[in-house]
């Protein structure tokens, strides 16, 4: 099996599995969870199921059309697409870090210390992971 197809099938499978687990938790533990938690888990599970199904349909369609699969492989190795993907990832990280830091600080100031702590912790963890990845990649490349 093609490496690109294999990754897509694995990605779809993980998203479908996590989505189903999330929905099963809401079914079997509905009496033990708050309404907010149930709503969050249902929404999270449904979103992952939809994304997983879309990825699965796309992957199945690609596996049947060899010409599209070749184009996807070429595009995934093209330097321009790699550069665009890397810039989009970097921008996403920057935006999420700003939102997490600002949101965590704001929520902590408004009295929501637990949520603020979680957001600030996520900010710190992502920043540490970024610096580790930067150090590793600077040695590698």
Secondary structure, 3 states (H helix, E strand, C coil): CCHHHHHHHHHHHHHHHHHHHHHHHHHHCCCCCCHHHHHHHHHHHHHHHHHHHHHHHHHHHHHHCHHHHHHHHHHHHCHHHHHHHHHHHHHHHHHHHHHHHHHHHHHHHCCCHHHHHHHHHHHHHHHHHHHHHHHHHHHHC
